[in-house]
Amino acid sequence: MNNIWRKMSLVLFFLLPGLLTLSCVAIGDNIPSASMVSEENSSSALADEGLSSAAGKKLKPSIEPLYTVTTTNNISFGTGSIIKVIEGITPTTKTVDMPLYLDIYEPVDAPEGLRPVVMWMYGNGFVSQLSSRKGNFVPIAHQLASRGYVVIAIDYRTAYSNPAVSEQAQPYLTMVNNTNQYWVPKYFKPPHWPLLTEEQYKRGIAAAYDDGLTALHWIESESERRSLDMSRLVFMGSSSGSTTGNSLAYLSDELGIKTPEISIMIDLWGSMDYSRFDGLSEIEESEADLFIIHSIYDEAIQIANASEMAARAKAIGLSHKFIELEPNPDGITEALKNGTGHGLALVPILKAKAAGDDQTLFEHIIAFLNANLP
């Protein structure tokens, strides 16, 4: 009898961890709930609870939502300088540091392993003070995190903040200053925006790149502590955010700027410099795979450059997908019906579909990520 109990104890000893794991997965199969944390210390504690022990293993993201999501808000990832004007008989200026913040969405009950990262930059035309890293992206962030991705949404300086571009992004500012800026959407240029000079606007373009680069380096510096897989780094942006991402992914090496390697670029109605129409030879086969969504009658950023980017990717054999949003009579917004959608409010990707397509735009993104991430 003692031998029987001894054998049963051994069986339970080896089976119990597996049964507990199965129980956790079953719980995660429900619609993920979200908890909210406001201070970086809470995120640090989460990161320090043994996540770094996952080195060597890779968490494979799922097609369907499985995991509970937690959000940590207002983490400082650096500073960016802005130029303050001091009023007086003779106005003077001084440069001060502005803190930069991000939010992290992550799965808390996923299996142990290095987790793929999605960095998000919202769109604001490089000027708007009304947009932020939150807004319409929050439910998308939760859906990504519930599938196993760590989502990092950042803020960045705009032209209206009167930014000073740091040394690391000076080559990019030089490029912007030397480029014919008629590629900049007319809605986002002076004099459409009061009290904004062309020179200040160009600094706004470069400041977005500057802060995006700072965020990428912050992610890299935190990767071991937070179990982030830098070999599966995805950049996702909207409008000016994806325009900045395209520059970080495809132009940085041309400018001699070192960035963490981006595996996939998700370009939502963005652009690159399309004043040249030279085939965008900066995009190379060894660089980020490319996923584009763009409305064919987009008036904010015309589709011409997106088409050129897709043509370049096809020509060099770069893995890519280009969804052109034609007018869709069944569209869930007027902009989708007209083929003019630009921005997440007008193209809500979690529910929106291209004309004649059974899958949502978000489902296409998830499928592309699963097919192309190593």
C-alpha positions as CSV (number, residue, x, y, z in Angstrom):
1,M,0.0,0.0,0.0
2,N,2.8,2.4,0.8
3,N,4.3,1.8,-2.6
4,I,1.0,2.6,-4.2
5,W,0.7,5.9,-2.4
6,R,4.3,6.7,-3.2
7,K,3.7,6.2,-6.9
8,M,0.5,8.3,-6.8
9,S,2.4,11.1,-5.1
10,L,5.0,11.0,-7.8
11,V,2.3,11.2,-10.5
12,L,0.6,14.2,-8.9
13,F,4.0,15.9,-8.5
14,F,4.6,15.8,-12.2
15,L,1.1,16.4,-13.4
16,L,0.0,19.2,-11.1
17,P,2.0,22.0,-12.8
18,G,0.5,21.1,-16.1
19,L,-3.0,21.0,-14.7
20,L,-2.5,24.5,-13.2
21,T,-1.2,25.8,-16.5
22,L,-4.2,24.4,-18.4
23,S,-6.5,26.1,-15.8
24,C,-4.8,29.5,-16.4
25,V,-5.2,29.2,-20.2
26,A,-8.9,28.3,-19.8
27,I,-9.5,31.4,-17.7
28,G,-7.7,33.5,-20.4
29,D,-10.0,32.2,-23.1
30,N,-12.7,34.5,-21.8
31,I,-13.0,38.1,-23.0
32,P,-9.9,39.7,-21.5
33,S,-10.5,42.1,-18.6
34,A,-8.3,45.1,-18.0
35,S,-6.6,46.4,-14.9
36,M,-5.2,49.9,-14.6
37,V,-1.9,51.0,-13.0
38,S,-0.9,54.6,-12.7
39,E,2.7,54.5,-11.5
40,E,5.9,53.2,-13.1
41,N,6.8,51.4,-9.8
42,S,3.9,49.0,-10.2
43,S,5.1,48.1,-13.7
44,S,8.6,47.7,-12.4
45,A,7.4,45.3,-9.8
46,L,5.6,43.3,-12.5
47,A,8.7,43.3,-14.6
48,D,10.8,42.2,-11.7
49,E,8.6,39.2,-10.7
50,G,10.6,36.8,-12.7
51,L,9.8,37.8,-16.3
52,S,13.5,38.1,-17.1
53,S,13.9,34.4,-16.4
54,A,12.1,33.7,-19.7
55,A,15.3,34.3,-21.6
56,G,15.6,32.0,-24.6
57,K,11.9,31.1,-24.8
58,K,9.6,32.9,-27.2
59,L,5.9,33.5,-26.5
60,K,4.0,32.8,-29.7
61,P,1.2,35.3,-30.1
62,S,-2.3,33.9,-30.7
63,I,-4.8,34.7,-33.5
64,E,-7.6,35.0,-30.9
65,P,-7.7,36.9,-27.6
66,L,-6.6,34.7,-24.8
67,Y,-5.0,36.7,-22.0
68,T,-6.0,39.3,-19.4
69,V,-4.5,42.7,-20.0
70,T,-3.0,45.2,-17.6
71,T,-2.1,48.8,-18.4
72,T,0.6,50.9,-16.8
73,N,0.3,54.6,-17.6
74,N,2.6,57.6,-17.6
75,I,6.0,55.9,-17.7
76,S,8.7,58.4,-18.5
77,F,10.9,57.3,-21.3
78,G,13.1,60.4,-21.6
79,T,12.9,64.1,-22.3
80,G,12.7,66.3,-25.3
81,S,13.8,69.9,-25.4
82,I,11.4,72.8,-26.2
83,I,12.2,76.4,-26.8
84,K,10.4,78.8,-24.4
85,V,10.0,82.5,-25.4
86,I,10.5,84.9,-22.5
87,E,8.5,88.0,-23.0
88,G,10.1,91.4,-22.3
89,I,11.2,94.6,-23.9
90,T,13.7,92.4,-25.8
91,P,12.2,88.9,-25.9
92,T,14.6,86.1,-25.3
93,T,14.5,82.3,-25.5
94,K,15.6,79.5,-23.3
95,T,15.6,75.7,-23.9
96,V,13.9,73.5,-21.3
97,D,13.4,69.8,-21.0
98,M,9.9,68.4,-21.5
99,P,9.2,64.9,-20.1
100,L,8.0,62.2,-22.5
101,Y,5.6,59.6,-21.4
102,L,4.3,56.2,-22.6
103,D,1.7,53.6,-21.6
104,I,2.3,49.8,-21.6
105,Y,-0.4,47.2,-22.3
106,E,0.7,43.7,-21.6
107,P,-0.7,40.2,-21.0
108,V,-0.3,39.2,-17.4
109,D,-1.3,35.5,-17.6
110,A,0.5,34.4,-20.7
111,P,3.0,31.6,-20.7
112,E,6.6,32.5,-19.8
113,G,8.7,33.7,-22.7
114,L,10.1,36.7,-24.6
115,R,7.2,38.7,-25.8
116,P,6.8,40.5,-29.2
117,V,6.5,44.2,-29.0
118,V,4.2,46.7,-30.8
119,M,5.2,50.4,-30.5
120,W,2.5,52.8,-31.4
121,M,2.7,56.5,-32.6
122,Y,-0.6,58.3,-33.1
123,G,-1.3,60.8,-35.8
124,N,-1.5,64.5,-35.3
125,G,-0.1,66.1,-38.5
126,F,3.0,66.9,-36.4
127,V,1.0,69.8,-35.0
128,S,-2.3,68.9,-33.2
129,Q,-2.4,69.3,-29.4
130,L,-5.7,67.5,-29.2
131,S,-4.5,64.0,-30.2
132,S,-2.7,61.7,-27.7
133,R,-1.3,58.2,-27.3
134,K,-4.7,57.2,-25.9
135,G,-8.0,57.9,-27.6
136,N,-9.2,55.5,-30.3
137,F,-6.1,53.3,-30.0
138,V,-6.8,52.1,-26.5
139,P,-9.2,49.2,-27.5
140,I,-6.8,48.2,-30.3
141,A,-4.0,48.1,-27.7
142,H,-6.1,45.8,-25.5
143,Q,-6.9,43.5,-28.4
144,L,-3.2,43.2,-29.3
145,A,-2.1,42.6,-25.7
146,S,-4.8,40.0,-25.2
147,R,-3.1,38.0,-28.0
148,G,0.3,38.1,-26.3
149,Y,1.9,41.3,-27.6
150,V,3.4,44.0,-25.3
151,V,2.0,47.3,-26.7
152,I,3.9,50.5,-26.0
153,A,2.1,53.7,-26.9
154,I,4.2,56.9,-26.8
155,D,3.6,60.7,-26.8
156,Y,5.9,63.0,-28.8
157,R,6.5,66.7,-29.3
158,T,4.6,68.6,-31.9
159,A,5.5,71.7,-33.9
160,Y,3.4,73.9,-31.6
161,S,5.6,72.9,-28.6
162,N,8.4,74.7,-30.5
163,P,10.8,71.7,-30.2
164,A,14.6,71.7,-30.3
165,V,15.9,68.7,-32.1
166,S,18.6,66.7,-30.3
167,E,22.0,65.7,-31.6
168,Q,20.8,62.1,-32.4
169,A,18.2,63.4,-34.9
170,Q,20.2,66.3,-36.5
171,P,20.9,64.3,-39.7
172,Y,17.1,63.8,-40.1
173,L,16.4,67.5,-39.5
174,T,19.0,68.3,-42.2
175,M,17.2,66.0,-44.6
176,V,13.8,67.5,-43.8
177,N,15.2,71.0,-44.3
178,N,16.8,70.1,-47.7
179,T,13.7,68.3,-49.0
180,N,11.0,69.9,-51.1
181,Q,8.2,70.1,-48.6
182,Y,5.3,70.1,-51.0
183,W,4.9,66.5,-50.0
184,V,3.6,67.7,-46.6
185,P,-0.2,67.6,-46.7
186,K,-1.6,71.0,-47.2
187,Y,-3.9,70.8,-44.2
188,F,-1.0,70.5,-41.9
189,K,1.1,73.4,-43.2
190,P,1.3,77.1,-42.5
191,P,-0.7,79.3,-42.9
192,H,-3.5,76.7,-42.2
193,W,-2.2,76.5,-38.6
194,P,-1.9,80.1,-37.1
195,L,1.3,81.3,-35.6
196,L,3.3,78.4,-37.0
197,T,6.2,79.0,-39.2
198,E,7.5,76.7,-41.9
199,E,10.8,76.4,-40.0
200,Q,9.0,75.4,-36.8
201,Y,6.9,72.9,-38.7
202,K,10.0,71.2,-40.0
203,R,11.4,71.0,-36.5
204,G,8.1,69.4,-35.5
205,I,8.6,66.7,-38.2
206,A,12.2,66.0,-36.9
207,A,11.1,66.1,-33.3
208,A,8.7,63.3,-33.9
209,Y,11.5,61.2,-35.3
210,D,13.7,62.3,-32.4
211,D,11.2,61.1,-29.8
212,G,10.4,58.0,-31.7
213,L,14.1,57.1,-31.7
214,T,14.4,57.8,-28.0
215,A,11.4,55.5,-27.4
216,L,13.0,52.7,-29.5
217,H,16.2,52.9,-27.5
218,W,14.2,52.9,-24.2
219,I,12.4,49.7,-25.3
220,E,15.8,48.2,-26.1
221,S,17.2,49.2,-22.7
222,E,14.2,47.7,-20.9
223,S,14.0,44.5,-23.0
224,E,15.8,42.2,-20.6
225,R,14.0,43.3,-17.5
226,R,10.5,43.3,-19.2
227,S,11.1,40.1,-21.3
228,L,10.7,42.0,-24.6
229,D,11.8,40.2,-27.8
230,M,13.8,42.8,-29.8
231,S,13.9,40.3,-32.7
232,R,10.1,40.8,-33.0
233,L,9.7,44.6,-32.8
234,V,6.7,46.0,-34.7
235,F,6.2,49.7,-35.4
236,M,2.5,50.7,-35.9
237,G,1.5,54.3,-36.6
238,S,-1.3,56.4,-37.9
239,S,-0.8,59.3,-40.3
240,S,2.2,61.4,-39.1
241,G,2.9,58.6,-36.6
242,S,3.4,56.1,-39.4
243,T,5.2,58.6,-41.5
244,T,7.7,58.9,-38.7
245,G,7.8,55.1,-38.4
246,N,8.6,54.7,-42.1
247,S,11.5,57.1,-41.6
248,L,12.8,55.2,-38.6
249,A,12.4,51.8,-40.4
250,Y,13.7,52.7,-43.9
251,L,15.7,56.0,-43.8
252,S,17.7,55.8,-40.6
253,D,20.5,53.7,-42.1
254,E,20.8,56.1,-45.0
255,L,21.4,58.9,-42.6
256,G,23.9,57.0,-40.5
257,I,21.5,56.8,-37.5
258,K,21.6,53.6,-35.5
259,T,18.2,52.3,-34.4
260,P,16.9,49.0,-33.0
261,E,15.9,46.8,-35.9
262,I,12.2,47.0,-36.7
263,S,10.8,43.7,-37.9
264,I,7.4,44.9,-39.3
265,M,6.1,48.3,-40.2
266,I,2.3,48.8,-40.0
267,D,1.6,51.9,-42.0
268,L,-1.9,53.3,-41.5
269,W,-2.5,56.1,-44.0
270,G,1.0,57.5,-43.7
271,S,3.7,58.3,-46.2
272,M,7.4,58.8,-46.9
273,D,9.0,61.7,-48.7
274,Y,7.2,61.5,-52.0
275,S,8.6,64.7,-53.6
276,R,11.0,62.6,-55.7
277,F,9.1,59.7,-57.2
278,D,12.4,57.8,-57.6
279,G,11.1,54.4,-56.5
280,L,12.0,54.9,-52.8
281,S,15.3,53.0,-53.2
282,E,16.0,53.4,-49.5
283,I,13.5,50.6,-48.8
284,E,15.7,47.5,-48.9
285,E,14.9,43.7,-48.8
286,S,16.7,43.2,-45.5
287,E,14.5,45.9,-43.7
288,A,11.1,45.8,-42.1
289,D,8.2,43.9,-43.7
290,L,5.5,46.3,-44.7
291,F,1.8,46.4,-44.1
292,I,-0.2,49.3,-45.5
293,I,-3.8,50.5,-45.3
294,H,-4.8,53.6,-47.2
295,S,-8.0,55.0,-48.6
296,I,-7.9,55.7,-52.3
297,Y,-9.5,59.1,-52.0
298,D,-7.6,60.2,-48.8
299,E,-7.4,64.0,-48.9
300,A,-5.1,64.4,-45.9
301,I,-2.3,62.2,-47.3
302,Q,-2.8,61.1,-50.8
303,I,-2.4,57.4,-51.7
304,A,0.3,58.0,-54.3
305,N,3.2,57.4,-51.9
306,A,1.6,54.4,-50.3
307,S,1.3,52.9,-53.8
308,E,4.9,53.7,-54.5
309,M,6.0,52.1,-51.3
310,A,4.1,48.9,-52.1
311,A,5.5,48.8,-55.6
312,R,9.0,49.1,-54.2
313,A,8.4,46.3,-51.7
314,K,7.1,44.1,-54.5
315,A,10.0,44.9,-56.8
316,I,12.6,43.8,-54.2
317,G,10.7,40.8,-52.8
318,L,10.0,42.4,-49.4
319,S,7.1,40.7,-47.7
320,H,4.2,43.2,-47.8
321,K,0.5,43.6,-47.9
322,F,-1.3,46.7,-49.3
323,I,-5.0,47.2,-48.6
324,E,-6.5,50.0,-50.7
325,L,-9.8,51.1,-49.2
326,E,-12.1,51.8,-52.1
327,P,-15.6,53.3,-51.6
328,N,-17.6,50.7,-49.7
329,P,-21.4,51.0,-49.7
330,D,-21.5,48.8,-46.6
331,G,-18.9,50.9,-44.8
332,I,-19.6,51.6,-41.1
333,T,-18.6,55.3,-41.5
334,E,-19.3,57.8,-44.2
335,A,-15.6,58.1,-44.9
336,L,-15.4,54.4,-45.6
337,K,-18.5,54.6,-47.8
338,N,-16.7,57.4,-49.7
339,G,-13.2,55.9,-49.7
340,T,-11.8,59.0,-47.9
341,G,-11.1,57.5,-44.5
342,H,-8.1,58.8,-42.6
343,G,-7.5,58.2,-38.9
344,L,-8.9,55.6,-36.5
345,A,-12.1,57.6,-35.9
346,L,-13.1,57.3,-39.5
347,V,-11.4,53.9,-40.1
348,P,-12.1,51.9,-36.9
349,I,-10.0,49.0,-37.8
350,L,-11.4,46.6,-35.2
351,K,-14.7,46.5,-37.1
352,A,-14.0,48.1,-40.5
353,K,-13.7,46.0,-43.6
354,A,-12.5,46.7,-47.1
355,A,-15.2,46.5,-49.8
356,G,-16.1,42.9,-50.6
357,D,-14.0,41.5,-47.7
358,D,-15.2,39.2,-45.0
359,Q,-12.3,40.0,-42.6
360,T,-11.8,43.1,-40.6
361,L,-8.8,45.3,-41.2
362,F,-7.5,44.3,-37.7
363,E,-7.9,40.6,-38.6
364,H,-5.7,41.2,-41.6
365,I,-3.1,42.9,-39.4
366,I,-3.1,40.0,-36.9
367,A,-2.7,37.5,-39.8
368,F,0.2,39.4,-41.3
369,L,2.0,39.6,-37.9
370,N,1.6,35.9,-37.3
371,A,2.8,35.0,-40.8
372,N,5.9,37.3,-40.7
373,L,7.2,37.5,-37.2
374,P,10.1,35.1,-36.6
